[in-house]
Amino acid sequence: MGVPDEKIHPHATGAAAKTVAQHEQPQDLVFYAGWFCPFVQRSWVVLEEKGIPYQYKEVNPYKKEKHFLDINPKGLVPAIEYKGKALYESLIICEFLEEAYPDHTPHLLPSDPFERAIVRLQLDHVSKAILPAFFRTLQAQEKDKQEAGLQELYSGLRQLAQKVKGPYFLGEQFSLVDVAIAPWAVRDYILAEHRGYKREDVGNGWKEWAEKLESRDSLVKTSSQHYEEIYGRYLRDEAQSEAAKATRAGRVIP
């Protein structure tokens, strides 16, 4: 018997399906994606923001096909093939796209070295303080653990939001910090419906920033309509993604 997640909806829907249809032709850059994955959406947003030519290939990461494992031995999305060379990990792909396509704008990292370092500090904060709390809250079955996870999530978001210059993290410039957190803003309605989460309870302007992020064109164009099907498995703590398994085991999210 296969794991439950093998039978997920097979392709993007809504606005994301239209975006996929526009990127079926071969290109120097092949983007291996799972329509449902927030880590995928990070890299996808950068591709769309910068107008980089790419070919979209849908992958079910729960079915480890040989060619995809050759691209990424971890078997995780997102991954890319660039002129025959493979690369994976969402934020690494995002930075690669920024550097490999310097003539494609907007630029998502500041030109000043110190400001770039500040951005990377906040990317680290998202990875270590916000995402683990999001998944712990999502997967917790006991009320006290759900509440503890929620308060941890609020704290992490609050610390990030207080540094936002507005309307985006760096001000008018949309940056990799916005990219890093935006897919979870798109999905936080799941926590609102099932875990008592409220954007306004975070404070520090998080509600306004989240609304700005989820309405940005690149986020709209890469968002689908079947997230409830996926996240129902997380809410029951049945999901078999690497993020879910790491959360369940108390390990770092890969």
N, C-alpha and C positions, 0 to 999 in steps of 0.2 A: 504494500500500500504506500502511495506517495504521501509526502507531507501535505497538509491542507493548503498551503499557499501556492501549490503547483497549479491550481485551477482558478487562479485569479482572472479577472476580466482581461482578455488577451491584447487589447490595444487601447490607445488614448481615445477619449470622447470629447465632445464639445469643441471649444476653441482649440484645444491642443491637437485634436484630430485634423483640423484644417492646417495647422502648422506642420504636422507630420507629412501631410499630403504634398506640401510645398517643398519637401526635402527628401524626395525618393530617388533622385538621380545621383549617380556616382560623383564623388568629389574627392579631393586630396585628403580631406578630413572625414573620417567615418565616426559617428557618434553612437555608441552602444548604450541604450537607455532602457529604463523601465518607467512607463508613463506615470506610475503611482508613487515613485520614490522621491522624497524631498531632497535627497542628496543629488539625484539626477537633475532635479529642477534647478539647482544652483548653476550647474554647468550649462544647462540648456538656456537659462536666462542670459548668461554671458554671451553665448553664441548669437542669440536674438538681439541683444542690446548692441552688439558690435557689428551685426550684419555679416558675420563670417560664413562663407559657403560651407555647407556640411551635408552629409548624407545621414539620415536618421535610420537606425536599425533597432527595432524592438527586441528585447531579450527578456525571457523569463529567467531570472537568476536562480530560481529554485530548480531549474532543469539545466544542469551544468554540461552544456554541449561542448564538444572538444575544441572547436574553433574559438569559442569565447574564452575558454580556459587558457588557450594559448595566448590570448590577448591579455587576460588578467587571471593569473593563477589563483587568486582569492575567489574568483567567481562572482565578484560584486560589480554592480553598476553604480555610477557611470564609468565608462572607459572610452578611450578614443584610439583610433589608428590614424597616425599622421604621416603621410607619405611612406606607409609600410611599417612605421614604428609605433609601438604600443605605449600607452600611458593610462594611469588610473588614479583614483582618489579625487573627490569632487573639488576641493579647494586647490589642490595641486594643478588640476586641469584648468581651473579658472585663472590661476596665475600664469600658466603656460600660454593660454590664449591671449592674455594681456601682453605678454612679451613676444610671442610669435607673430602677432598681427598688429604691429605698432601703428600702422596707418588706419586701422579701424577704430572708430570712436563710438561711444565715449570711452575715455580712459578711466579705469575703475580703481587705479591706485594713484595716490598723489605723486607729483614729481619730486617733492622734497623728501630726502631720506628719513628724516625724523618723523614726518607725518606718515610715511609708509610703515615705519616701525610701529607707530601708534595703531594703525589699522590692523597690523598683524597681531598685536596684543589683544585687540578686541575679537579677532577671529579665534584666538586661543580661548578667550572667555566664553564665546558662544559654544565652542566644542566641549569645554570642560565643565562649565557651570550651568548652561541653559539646556542643551540637548539631553544630557543624562536625566535632568529633573523632569523634562517633558515626557520622556519615555517611562520613567518611574511612575509618574502620575497616571499616565495612560494605562499602564499594565497592572498597577496595584489593585488588589481585590478587596482588601480590608479598608474600611473607612478611615481609620487612623493613618494608614500608610498613604492613602490618597491625599489626605489633608497635609501630611508632612511633605509629600512630593510637591503639592501645589504651592505651599509656602516657600519651598526651595526654588521653585520655578519663578515665583514672583520676585524673590530676592535677586536672582540672576538677571531677569529682565529689567528690574529697577536699576541695577548698577549699570547696565548697558544704556538704557534709555536716558539716564541723567547726563550722558555725554553727547547726546544728539544735538547738533547745531540747528537742525531743521531747515527744510522739510525732510531732508535725508540726513544720514549720520554726519557727513562732512559739510552739510549746508545744502546748496543747490546741486552739488555734484553727487550723483548716484555712484556708490562705491562698493567694494567687495564686502564691507561690513553689512550693507543693505542686502546684498546678494546672499550672504551667509545665513541671515536670520529670516529672510522673506518667505521661504517655503513653509516655515512653521507658523508664520502669521496667516498664511493661506489655510492652514489646517487646524488652527487653534479653536475653530468652532466645534470641533469634536470634543475638546475638553470643556468647552462652555456647555455643551448639551449633556455631557455625561459625568463631569467631575467638578462642577460648580465654579469653573474658571470664569473670571470677568476681566476683560482688558482694563477697565477703569480702576480695578483694585490694585493694579501694578503701580499706577501713578507715573509721575515724571514724563508725561507726554507719550507713553507707550501706545495708548489707544489711537492717538492721532498719527503717530508714525506707522503703526501697523496698517491703518486704513490707507495711508499713502502708498505703502509697499504693495498691498494686495490689489490696488487699483492700477498699478503701473502696467503699461501695455505688455511688456515682456513677461510679466507674471500672468496676466490674463491669457496670453497666447500659449502659455505652456501649462495651463491648468485644465484638469479633466473633471468629470462629474461623478465618478464612482469611488471616491475616497472612503465613504461610509462602509462599503463592502470590505475594504482592506483593513480599516481601523477597528471594525467590529472584532476582528481576531485579536488585536492588541488589547482592546477593552476587556476581553475574556481571558487574556493572557495565554492565547493559543498560537500567536504568530510565530513563525519559524524563520524570520529574517535574522541576519547576523546581529542587527541592532537589538532585536527583541531577545535573542538568546544571551547577548552580553548583559543586557539590563537584568534579565532573570537571574543571571549568575553573579551579578555585582561586579562585572568586568567593565573595562573601558570600551565604549562603542567603537567598533573598527571603522 
